[in-house]
Amino acid sequence: MDYDGGFHEVEKDGKLFLVYHHPKYRPIPQIKSPSSSAEVANHDHPPLPLFICPLERWLRNSSRDSRLVLINSSPESVLSGKVGDHHVLPLFWCNNKKFGDDYSECGMCSNSNFGTDYYFCAYCLRKYHKECVESPLKIKHPYYPHHSSLELYYYKELTVCIRCGREMAGGLMYHCNVDQTFMHPVCAMKPIPIVIDQQKIHDHPLTFFSRPDSLICNVCGLLEKDPPYVCLRCNFVAHGGCVESPHTIKISRHHHRISRVSYLRYEKWPCGVCRQSIDGNYGAYTCKECDDYYAVHSKCALGKDVWDGEELKGVPEKNDMAKDAPPFCKVFEGVVHYFLHDHHLRLEKNILYDENKFCEACVMPIIEDEFYSCAECDFILHETCLKARRRIQHALHPHPLTLKATNNYVSSSCSACFRCCGGFVYECPKHECYFKLDVRCALISEPFDYQGHEHPLFLSLHPKEYVLCEVCKSKCNDSPLSCIKCAFIICIKCATLPYKVSWYKKDEHFLTLSWGEERCEKYWCEECEDIVERLFYWCNDCCTILHTHCLFSKEPYLKPGQVLKIGEKVFQILARCNISRPVCYYCMKPCQGKRFTRDNLTVCSLSCASNYTYDYEED
């Protein structure tokens, strides 16, 4: 079978590497930025083939509607003169700038920071890695010495690169049909050191060994398809991805730093992230400061949502959140100054429930006995929300989060429950993260004591299979809460709903969240009179039953007076109308809660506002 390139042994600086080589495509020359256009014109560039844009290359394949598309066209461009033909240009003078420094991504594999040689397509205005452009149809790879080849595919679903461990959200990739594994084109052509001589995880040199299915890694304790490096003197094995494992790190699940150890003092110990058992005979990460023994699987500790990617060995501790200033300061008895508001707040006692008074932070009604309000404006805070810290470290994100106040324009959602949030949010200050938590989701910690379940719950980051929430019976998103003692699972969206409420004006008792068969003989909602099927609030004394959206509105965490931005369109949010129930323009049902208005039209929910925007405005 004819292969379009392979790996050869090459010596560089006295070290041996397996280096990918294609007989036809030479590397892009390293040429620094020219001082003039004449210098560019006179420079003797080595001849290079004319390559087609990778996007057009994929589109030329006939079976482009399937999730896994075999690429069967050459990377070289054939100037046919057809409309739409376009090729890419090598950026010679950009080779001294790291790809992705401007936070752009490769237009085909959606990754950045992999190299300095890249191409640009003037037709679709995208940058592409050199390897993604020049990718041959097949590669004979040292990771699979007994398999025929890796073939080039376009994959449309989420998977993981076996070489770098990064998630791949679709794009060009090499696929092994035997092991069902994937690799980025950049990773597939990356040089492989034959011998690694470093003291990071082992005292002796490690040699590449291309039999991944036969040896358990001493660092992570797993048997994986990532070919290992071995020490022939002491029977030590380490996956290629584990060789550079950091020594000391800080993870989102623990308040101290943790360090890598070769084995545990116990034969079995629960992991602090996944809660599964750790085999004490293999490597793990442990905390040296905790009185109670704390340990984490190596793979769990280095997950992208758990570790921030920084090696902390030899780095002094800093950025101590315990030393942050408190969120408020006392002016005098009963009066405080809050750091996110200009005026002083006064302690008040709640006498009568007002359905139009909402906490600025959590957007829940004011029903507590005591709260803080501003005498000069409508700013109100629950006492618990007033005490929310300026910065937190949350289990769902590896970086510290900072508390921010939202303005009247709402255009983003919480990264945990995915609801639009009109209250305060905890934001990651790193602009490449785009991570936000509303103040209700920020209160979730481990173990989480949920009133609707007898056992403590723990976060499950990115479960391999979709799981159903026991409460709403919908598919859980990335991070459900699960019980390690039984099969109970709840999504964060349901876990942050109040378990008991007392502000329904037609019932003086507490209403309790329910999702089972437990109810009285009545099965319709008190407000909308529709049938209640699954999730509802009910009073055991009075048989009052309410849909959750009839009690809270379909968008409970948006405040009246705010403006919701959907695309380029804006909707004004109005409070519930108690005199009448206007009919939603889109679904033609009465608006039970908050309303969204635009151009003298009223819709009842975010989904109806979105559907109206995209169905009618484009016509």
C-alpha positions in Angstrom: 0.0 0.0 0.0 1.3 3.5 -0.9 1.8 5.7 2.1 2.1 9.5 1.9 4.9 9.8 4.4 6.4 8.1 7.4 8.8 8.5 10.4 12.6 8.1 10.2 15.3 8.1 12.8 17.1 11.5 12.9 19.9 12.7 15.2 19.6 16.3 16.4 21.9 17.9 19.0 23.2 14.5 19.9 19.7 13.1 20.6 17.7 10.6 18.5 14.2 11.4 17.3 11.6 9.7 15.1 10.8 12.5 12.7 8.0 12.7 10.1 9.1 13.1 6.6 7.2 13.5 3.3 9.3 13.1 0.2 7.5 15.8 -1.7 6.6 18.6 0.8 9.6 20.4 2.2 9.3 22.4 5.5 8.4 26.1 5.2 11.7 28.0 5.4 12.4 30.1 8.5 12.6 33.6 7.1 12.4 36.7 9.3 10.3 39.7 8.6 11.7 41.5 5.5 12.5 45.2 5.6 10.9 46.0 2.3 8.7 44.6 -0.4 11.6 44.5 -2.8 13.5 42.2 -0.4 10.5 39.9 -0.5 10.4 39.9 -4.2 14.1 39.2 -4.6 14.3 36.5 -2.0 14.9 33.1 -3.5 12.1 31.0 -1.9 12.4 27.3 -2.5 9.6 26.0 -4.7 6.5 24.7 -2.9 3.4 23.0 -4.2 0.2 25.0 -4.3 -2.1 23.7 -1.6 -5.9 23.8 -1.4 -7.7 25.4 1.5 -8.5 22.6 4.0 -12.1 23.8 4.3 -12.7 23.5 0.5 -10.9 20.1 0.6 -13.4 18.8 3.0 -16.3 20.2 1.2 -15.2 18.4 -2.0 -15.9 15.1 -0.4 -19.2 13.6 -1.4 -20.3 12.1 2.0 -19.9 15.3 4.0 -23.2 14.8 5.9 -22.0 11.9 7.9 -20.3 12.3 11.3 -17.0 10.7 10.1 -16.0 11.6 6.6 -13.0 9.9 4.9 -10.9 12.5 3.1 -10.1 11.2 -0.4 -8.7 14.3 -2.1 -5.1 15.5 -2.4 -4.0 18.5 -0.3 -2.5 20.0 -3.5 -4.5 22.5 -5.4 -5.4 22.0 -9.1 -6.2 25.2 -10.8 -9.3 24.2 -12.6 -10.7 27.7 -13.1 -14.0 26.7 -11.4 -15.8 29.4 -9.3 -15.0 28.8 -5.6 -11.5 27.3 -6.1 -9.1 28.8 -3.6 -5.7 28.0 -2.3 -3.7 29.0 0.7 -0.6 31.1 1.0 2.4 30.3 3.3 3.1 33.2 5.7 6.9 33.2 5.4 7.5 36.4 7.4 5.2 35.4 10.2 7.4 32.4 11.3 8.9 34.4 14.2 5.5 34.9 15.7 3.9 32.0 17.7 0.7 30.7 16.1 -2.3 31.7 18.2 -0.6 34.7 20.0 -3.6 36.8 19.0 -6.0 34.1 20.4 -7.0 32.9 16.9 -7.4 29.3 16.2 -6.7 27.1 13.2 -9.7 27.2 10.9 -9.7 23.4 10.5 -8.7 21.8 13.8 -9.8 24.6 16.2 -6.6 24.5 18.2 -3.8 27.1 18.6 -0.3 27.5 19.9 1.1 24.4 18.1 3.8 26.0 16.0 5.0 29.0 14.1 4.5 27.9 10.5 1.1 28.4 9.1 -1.0 29.2 6.0 -3.6 31.9 5.3 -6.6 31.6 3.0 -7.5 34.9 1.4 -10.8 33.5 0.3 -12.3 32.5 3.7 -9.9 34.7 5.7 -8.7 31.9 8.0 -5.4 30.7 9.3 -4.4 27.1 9.1 -1.6 25.0 10.6 1.0 23.9 8.2 0.2 20.2 9.1 -3.5 20.7 8.6 -2.9 22.1 5.1 -0.3 19.6 4.0 -1.9 16.5 5.7 -1.5 13.4 3.5 -4.3 10.9 3.2 -2.4 8.2 5.2 0.5 8.1 7.7 2.5 5.1 8.9 2.9 6.1 12.6 5.2 4.6 15.2 2.4 4.5 17.7 0.8 1.8 15.6 3.6 -0.4 14.3 1.4 -3.4 13.6 -1.5 -1.5 12.0 -1.7 -0.6 8.4 -1.9 3.2 8.7 -3.7 6.2 10.1 -6.2 7.7 7.6 -7.3 11.3 7.3 -10.9 12.0 8.3 -13.2 14.9 9.0 -14.9 14.2 12.3 -18.0 16.2 13.4 -18.3 15.1 17.1 -16.3 15.6 20.3 -13.4 13.3 20.9 -9.9 13.3 22.4 -6.5 13.3 20.8 -4.4 10.4 22.0 -1.1 12.3 21.7 -1.8 15.6 23.5 -4.9 14.6 25.5 -6.8 17.7 24.3 -10.5 17.5 23.3 -11.2 17.8 19.6 -14.5 19.5 18.8 -14.6 18.3 15.2 -12.3 19.0 12.3 -9.5 17.2 10.4 -7.9 14.4 12.3 -6.1 11.1 11.8 -8.0 8.0 12.8 -6.9 4.4 13.6 -9.7 2.1 12.5 -8.3 -0.8 14.7 -8.0 1.0 18.0 -10.7 3.7 17.3 -8.3 6.5 18.3 -7.8 10.0 16.9 -4.9 12.4 16.5 -4.6 16.1 15.5 -2.6 16.4 12.2 -0.1 18.5 14.2 0.3 15.8 16.8 0.4 13.0 14.2 3.5 14.7 12.6 5.2 15.8 15.8 8.7 14.4 16.3 8.9 11.6 18.9 12.1 11.5 21.1 13.5 7.9 21.2 15.2 8.4 24.6 14.1 10.9 27.3 16.8 11.7 29.8 15.2 13.9 32.5 14.8 13.7 36.2 11.2 14.9 36.5 9.5 11.6 37.1 12.4 9.1 37.1 16.1 9.0 37.8 17.1 7.0 34.7 16.7 7.6 30.9 13.4 6.3 29.4 13.2 4.6 26.0 10.2 4.8 23.6 8.3 1.5 23.5 5.6 1.2 20.9 3.4 -1.5 22.5 0.8 0.5 24.3 -1.6 -2.3 25.2 0.9 -4.4 27.2 2.2 -2.2 30.1 0.6 -0.3 33.0 1.9 3.2 33.6 3.6 3.7 36.9 2.6 7.4 37.0 -1.2 7.2 36.4 -1.8 3.4 37.0 -3.7 3.0 33.8 -3.4 0.7 30.8 -4.0 2.9 27.8 -3.4 3.2 24.1 -0.8 5.9 24.5 2.6 4.2 23.8 4.9 4.3 26.9 8.5 5.1 27.7 10.3 2.4 29.7 13.3 2.1 32.0 15.0 -1.2 31.3 17.0 -1.0 34.5 14.2 -0.9 37.0 11.0 -1.9 35.2 9.5 1.6 35.2 6.8 2.5 32.7 5.4 6.0 31.9 3.0 7.0 29.1 4.3 9.6 26.7 1.7 12.0 28.1 2.7 11.2 31.7 6.4 11.8 31.3 6.1 15.6 31.8 3.6 15.3 34.7 4.1 18.3 37.1 5.4 17.7 40.6 3.3 20.3 42.6 0.0 21.7 41.5 -3.1 23.5 42.7 -6.5 22.0 41.8 -10.0 23.4 42.0 -11.2 20.6 44.3 -8.9 21.2 47.2 -7.8 24.3 49.2 -4.1 23.2 49.5 -1.4 22.4 46.9 -0.9 18.7 46.1 2.2 16.9 45.1 3.0 13.8 43.0 4.0 10.7 44.8 5.1 7.3 43.4 2.8 5.3 45.6 0.3 5.8 48.5 0.7 4.8 52.1 -2.6 2.9 51.8 -3.4 0.1 49.3 -6.7 1.6 48.4 -7.9 5.2 48.9 -10.9 7.2 47.4 -10.0 9.9 44.8 -10.8 13.4 45.8 -12.2 14.2 42.3 -13.9 11.2 40.9 -14.5 9.4 44.3 -13.4 6.1 42.8 -10.7 4.0 44.5 -7.0 4.7 43.9 -4.6 1.8 43.6 -1.9 2.6 46.1 0.8 0.8 44.2 0.9 3.5 41.4 1.4 7.2 41.3 -1.1 9.8 42.5 -1.2 13.3 44.0 -1.5 13.9 47.7 -1.8 16.8 50.1 1.0 17.2 52.7 -0.9 19.7 54.8 -4.2 18.0 55.6 -4.6 16.0 58.8 -7.0 13.7 56.9 -5.3 11.9 54.1 -6.2 13.5 50.7 -5.3 11.8 47.4 -6.3 12.2 43.7 -5.7 10.0 40.7 -3.0 11.5 38.4 -5.4 11.7 35.5 -8.1 13.3 37.6 -5.7 15.9 39.1 -4.5 17.0 35.6 -7.9 17.4 34.0 -8.5 20.6 32.2 -11.4 21.7 34.5 -9.4 20.8 37.6 -5.8 22.0 37.1 -4.8 25.4 35.7 -1.8 24.0 33.9 0.9 25.6 36.2 3.8 23.8 37.8 4.2 25.2 41.3 7.3 23.4 42.5 9.6 26.0 43.9 7.0 28.7 43.5 6.1 30.6 46.7 2.4 30.6 47.6 0.6 33.9 46.8 -2.8 35.2 45.9 -4.3 34.1 49.2 -8.0 34.7 49.0 -8.3 34.5 52.8 -6.5 37.9 52.9 -9.1 39.6 50.5 -11.0 42.5 51.9 -14.5 41.7 53.2 -17.4 42.5 50.8 -18.8 45.2 53.0 -17.7 47.4 55.9 -19.7 48.6 58.8 -20.4 52.4 58.8 -22.4 52.4 62.1 -24.9 50.1 63.7 -27.4 48.8 61.1 -25.7 50.6 58.1 -23.0 49.1 55.9 -21.1 50.1 52.7 -21.1 47.3 50.1 -18.3 47.1 47.6 -20.5 46.8 44.5 -22.8 49.7 45.3 -22.3 53.4 45.6 -24.7 54.2 48.4 -25.0 52.9 52.0 -27.3 50.0 52.8 -29.5 49.9 55.8 -30.6 46.8 57.7 -34.4 46.3 57.6 -37.0 43.8 58.7 -39.4 42.3 56.3 -43.0 42.8 57.3 -45.0 42.1 54.2 -44.0 40.0 51.1 -43.7 42.1 47.9 -43.5 40.1 44.7 -41.8 42.9 42.9 -38.9 43.1 45.3 -35.9 41.0 44.2 -32.4 40.6 45.6 -29.9 42.2 43.3 -27.4 39.3 43.7 -29.5 36.1 43.4 -32.7 37.6 41.9 -34.8 35.7 44.4 -37.8 37.4 46.3 -37.2 39.0 49.6 -38.8 36.7 52.2 -36.1 36.7 54.9 -36.7 38.4 58.2 -33.8 40.7 57.7 -32.3 42.3 54.5 -30.3 45.3 53.4 -31.7 48.0 51.2 -30.6 51.4 49.8 -32.6 54.5 50.8 -31.6 56.3 47.6 -32.5 53.6 45.0 -34.1 50.2 44.7 -31.0 48.2 45.5 -31.7 45.3 47.9 -29.6 42.3 49.1 -30.4 39.3 51.2 -28.1 39.2 54.3 -26.5 36.0 53.0 -25.9 37.6 49.5 -24.3 40.6 51.2 -21.7 38.3 52.8 -20.7 36.6 49.5 -16.9 36.8 49.2 -15.2 38.9 46.6 -13.3 36.0 45.2 -13.8 32.2 45.4 -12.1 29.0 44.1 -14.9 26.8 42.8 -14.8 23.1 42.1 -16.1 23.7 38.5 -13.2 25.9 37.3 -9.4 25.8 37.8 -9.0 29.6 38.1 -10.1 31.9 40.9 -13.4 33.7 40.2 -14.3 37.3 41.0 -17.7 38.6 42.0 -19.1 41.1 39.4 -22.4 43.1 39.2 -24.3 42.8 36.0 -25.8 45.8 34.2 -29.2 46.1 32.8 -28.2 44.5 29.5 -28.2 40.7 29.9 -26.6 38.7 27.1 -24.8 35.8 28.8 -25.7 32.7 30.9 -24.3 30.8 33.8 -21.7 28.2 32.8 -23.1 25.6 35.2 -26.9 25.8 35.0 -27.0 27.6 31.6 -29.8 29.9 32.7 -29.7 33.6 31.7 -28.5 35.5 34.8 -29.6 39.0 35.6 -28.0 39.0 39.1 -24.4 39.0 40.3 -21.9 36.5 38.8 -18.5 35.1 39.6 -16.3 35.6 36.5 -13.0 34.2 35.5 -10.6 37.2 34.9 -8.8 35.3 32.2 -10.4 36.6 29.0 -9.9 33.3 27.1 -12.0 31.3 29.6 -15.5 33.0 29.3 -16.5 31.2 32.5 -19.3 32.6 34.7 -21.2 31.3 37.8 -24.3 32.9 39.2 -24.3 33.3 43.0 -26.7 30.3 43.5 -24.4 27.9 41.5 -21.4 29.3 43.3 -22.8 28.0 46.6 -22.5 24.4 45.4 -19.5 22.8 47.1 -18.5 19.2 47.9 -20.0 17.4 49.7 -23.3 19.1 48.7 -26.2 18.5 51.1 -29.4 18.5 49.1 -32.6 18.6 51.1 -34.3 16.3 48.7 -31.8 13.4 49.2 -30.5 11.6 52.2 -26.9 11.2 51.2 -24.2 13.9 50.3 -23.7 14.6 46.6 -20.5 15.1 44.6 -19.8 16.8 41.2 -19.1 14.5 38.2 -17.1 16.4 35.6 -17.8 15.4 32.0 -19.3 11.9 32.5 -18.5 9.6 29.6 -22.1 8.8 29.0 -25.2 11.0 29.1 -27.1 10.6 32.4 -30.6 11.6 33.3 -31.5 13.9 36.1 -33.7 12.1 38.7 -35.7 15.3 39.2 -36.5 16.7 35.7 -35.8 13.6 33.7 -33.7 15.6 31.2 -30.1 14.9 30.1 -27.6 16.4 32.5 -25.0 18.8 31.2 -21.3 18.6 31.9 -21.3 18.5 35.7 -24.2 16.7 37.4 -24.3 16.0 41.1 -24.3 12.4 41.9 -24.5 10.2 45.0 -21.7 7.7 45.6 -23.9 5.5 47.8 -26.9 5.1 45.5 -27.8 5.9 41.9 -29.3 9.4 42.6 -28.3 12.1 40.0 -29.4 15.7 39.8 -28.5 18.4 37.4 -27.2 21.7 38.7 -30.3 23.5 37.3 -32.6 21.5 39.5 -30.2 21.4 42.5 -30.2 25.2 42.7 -34.0 25.5 42.7 -35.3 26.4 46.2 -36.4 23.2 47.9 -39.0 25.0 50.0 -40.8 28.3 49.3 -43.2 30.4 51.3 -44.2 33.3 49.1 -47.2 31.9 47.2 -49.9 34.4 48.1 -52.8 31.9 47.9 -51.2 29.5 50.5 -49.9 30.3 53.9 -47.8 27.1 54.2 -44.5 26.1 52.7 -44.5 24.6 49.2 -42.1 21.8 48.7 -40.4 20.8 45.4 -41.5 17.4 44.3 -40.8 15.1 41.3 -42.4 11.8 42.3 -45.8 10.3 42.5 -46.3 11.8 45.9 -49.2 14.3 45.6 -52.9 14.6 46.5 -55.7 13.7 44.2 -55.5 17.0 42.3 -53.2 16.9 39.3 -53.5 20.4 37.8 -51.6 23.6 38.4 -53.3 26.2 40.6 -52.2 29.1 38.3 -52.4 27.9 34.7 -54.8 25.0 35.3 -52.7 22.8 33.0 -51.9 19.2 33.9 -48.8 18.8 36.2 -46.8 15.8 35.0 -43.3 15.7 36.6 -41.7 18.6 38.4 -43.8 20.8 40.7 -44.2 22.6 44.0 -47.0 21.4 46.3 -48.5 21.9 49.8 -49.3 18.7 51.7 -51.8 20.5 53.9 -53.9 22.3 51.2 -53.2 20.3 48.1 -51.9 23.4 46.3 -49.9 22.3 43.2 -47.9 24.7 41.0 -45.6 24.2 38.0 -42.1 25.6 38.8 -42.4 28.1 35.9 -45.8 29.3 37.2 -44.3 30.0 40.6 -41.0 31.5 39.5 -41.6 32.3 35.8 -39.8 30.4 33.0 -36.8 32.7 33.4 -36.6 33.1 37.2 -33.2 34.8 37.4 -34.0 37.8 35.2 -35.2 41.0 36.8 -38.0 43.3 35.6 -36.5 46.4 34.0 -33.6 44.6 32.5 -33.0 44.3 28.8 -32.3 40.9 27.3 -30.1 40.8 24.2 -30.6 38.0 21.7 -28.3 38.4 18.8 -28.7 42.0 17.7 -32.3 42.2 19.0 -33.2 43.5 22.5 -36.3 42.7 24.6 -37.5 44.7 27.6 -38.3 42.4 30.7 -41.6 43.3 32.5 -42.9 42.0 35.8 -45.8 39.5 36.0 -49.2 41.0 35.2 -51.7 40.2 38.0 -54.7 41.9 36.4 -54.6 39.9 33.1 -52.6 37.3 31.3 -51.4 38.7 27.9 -51.1 36.1 25.2 -47.7 35.2 24.0 -47.2 36.3 20.4 -45.2 33.2 19.5 -46.7 30.2 21.4 -50.2 31.8 21.8 -50.4 30.8 25.5 -51.1 33.2 28.4 -47.9 34.7 29.9 -47.8 33.3 33.5 -44.7 35.0 34.7 -42.3 37.7 33.5 -42.9 39.0 30.0 -40.5 40.0 27.2 -41.6 42.9 24.9 -40.3 44.3 21.7 -42.0 46.4 19.0 -45.3 46.3 20.9 -45.2 42.4 20.9 -45.2 40.3 24.0 -43.7 36.8 24.4 -43.7 34.7 27.6 -40.1 33.2 27.7 -36.6 33.3 26.5 -37.3 30.4 24.1 -40.2 32.2 22.6 -38.2 35.4 22.3 -35.4 33.5 20.6 -37.8 31.7 18.2 -39.5 35.0 17.4 -36.2 36.6 16.6 -34.9 33.9 14.3 -38.2 32.9 12.7 -39.7 36.2 12.0 -36.9 38.8 11.8 -35.1 36.8 9.0 -38.2 36.7 6.8 
